[in-house]
Amino acid sequence: MPIEIEKIIKKSQETCALAGVKLTNKRKNVLIVLLNSKTPLSAYDIADRYKVQFQESVPVMSVYRMLDFLINERLVHKLETSGQYISCAHITCNHQHEAPQFLICDHCGSVNEVGMKKPIVDEIERSVQDTGFTLTHRQLELHGICKRCLNRSV
């Protein structure tokens, strides 16, 4: 396992321990599958890659339960527009996590996670509340073309 992934897994285990929960081997392996992917994955993709990487089958329903756990512990995000999953880009950071904003490339499928500053999120929430609507989820997903794909088309 690459050193960077080892560092992320160690921090993830510490985070879970502080929360009083356990990052089991299977949960850890699902996280590793996501960490090794350059693009978001569906639960089915994760199950397929899990089998290849760890020579062990895992039912898709179990993958969903493990993903729910990893999302709850803020180690993984679900991209609502695609129903796919991505590891959190800020697992090893020591700062307070901001509301996630995902920049999704419609050409290559890459995703860049950028935190939204609290004043921006507060302003969006105020604007939404002024319409009588209540936000239940503060994640923002923006689609476009990444710099790498844009440079390829020039």
C-alpha positions in Angstrom: 0.0 0.0 0.0 1.4 3.4 -0.9 2.6 5.6 2.0 0.0 8.3 1.3 -2.9 5.7 1.5 -1.4 4.2 4.7 -1.4 7.7 6.2 -5.0 8.3 5.2 -6.1 4.9 6.6 -4.2 5.5 9.9 -6.0 8.9 10.3 -9.3 7.3 9.3 -8.9 4.7 12.1 -8.0 7.4 14.6 -11.1 9.4 13.5 -13.3 6.4 13.9 -11.8 5.5 17.3 -12.4 9.0 18.6 -16.1 8.7 17.5 -16.3 5.3 19.3 -16.8 3.3 16.1 -14.5 0.8 14.3 -13.1 0.9 10.9 -13.3 -2.8 10.2 -11.1 -4.5 7.6 -14.0 -4.6 5.0 -14.8 -0.9 5.6 -11.1 0.0 5.4 -10.9 -2.0 2.1 -13.9 -0.2 0.6 -12.2 3.1 1.5 -8.9 1.8 -0.1 -10.8 1.0 -3.3 -12.1 4.6 -3.4 -8.7 6.0 -2.5 -7.1 4.1 -5.4 -9.7 5.4 -7.9 -9.1 8.6 -9.9 -12.9 8.9 -10.6 -16.0 8.3 -8.5 -17.4 4.8 -8.4 -20.8 3.2 -8.0 -21.4 0.5 -5.3 -21.3 -2.1 -8.1 -17.9 -0.7 -9.3 -16.6 -0.8 -5.8 -17.7 -4.5 -5.4 -16.0 -5.4 -8.6 -12.7 -3.6 -7.7 -12.9 -5.0 -4.2 -12.9 -8.6 -5.6 -9.9 -7.8 -7.8 -7.9 -5.9 -5.2 -8.6 -8.2 -2.2 -9.4 -11.5 -3.9 -12.7 -11.6 -1.9 -16.3 -11.1 -3.0 -18.4 -8.6 -1.1 -22.2 -8.3 -1.8 -23.3 -5.0 -3.2 -25.8 -4.6 -0.4 -22.9 -4.9 2.1 -21.0 -2.3 0.1 -23.9 0.1 0.5 -23.9 -0.4 4.3 -20.2 0.1 4.5 -20.5 3.3 2.3 -23.3 4.6 4.7 -20.9 4.1 7.6 -18.0 5.8 5.8 -20.3 8.7 4.8 -21.5 9.1 8.4 -17.9 9.2 9.6 -17.1 11.9 6.9 -14.6 9.7 5.1 -16.5 9.3 1.9 -19.0 11.5 -0.1 -21.9 10.5 -2.3 -22.2 12.5 -5.4 -26.0 12.9 -5.6 -26.1 13.8 -9.4 -24.5 10.5 -10.3 -25.2 8.2 -7.4 -21.4 7.5 -7.2 -19.0 7.7 -4.3 -15.6 9.4 -3.7 -13.2 9.5 -0.8 -13.1 12.7 1.1 -10.1 14.8 0.0 -9.7 16.2 3.5 -9.3 13.0 5.7 -5.8 13.9 6.9 -6.5 17.6 7.4 -6.6 19.0 10.9 -8.8 21.9 10.0 -12.6 22.1 10.4 -14.2 20.7 7.3 -16.2 23.1 5.2 -19.3 22.3 3.2 -18.2 20.3 0.2 -18.3 21.7 -3.3 -17.5 19.2 -6.1 -16.2 20.3 -9.5 -17.1 17.4 -11.8 -15.6 17.1 -15.3 -18.1 15.9 -17.8 -15.4 14.7 -20.1 -13.1 12.6 -18.0 -15.2 12.1 -14.9 -12.6 13.5 -12.5 -13.8 15.3 -9.4 -12.1 18.0 -7.4 -13.4 18.6 -3.9 -13.3 22.2 -2.7 -14.6 23.5 0.6 -17.0 26.3 0.6 -16.3 29.1 3.1 -18.9 29.4 5.9 -20.0 32.9 5.0 -20.8 31.7 1.4 -22.8 28.7 2.8 -24.6 31.0 5.3 -25.6 33.4 2.5 -26.9 30.6 0.3 -28.9 29.2 3.3 -30.3 32.7 4.1 -31.3 33.2 0.5 -33.0 29.7 0.3 -34.8 30.3 3.7 -36.1 33.6 2.3 -38.1 31.5 -0.2 -39.6 29.4 2.6 -37.4 26.4 1.7 -35.3 24.6 4.3 -32.0 23.0 3.2 -31.3 19.5 4.4 -28.1 18.9 2.6 -25.3 21.5 2.0 -23.4 19.8 -0.7 -22.9 21.5 -4.1 -22.0 19.7 -7.3 -20.9 21.8 -10.3 -20.4 20.2 -13.7 -18.0 21.5 -16.4 -14.7 20.7 -18.0 -11.5 20.4 -16.0 -8.3 22.2 -17.0 -6.6 19.0 -18.3 -9.5 18.2 -20.7 -9.8 21.8 -21.7 -6.0 21.9 -22.6 -6.4 18.6 -24.6 -9.1 20.1 -26.8 -7.0 23.2 -27.7 
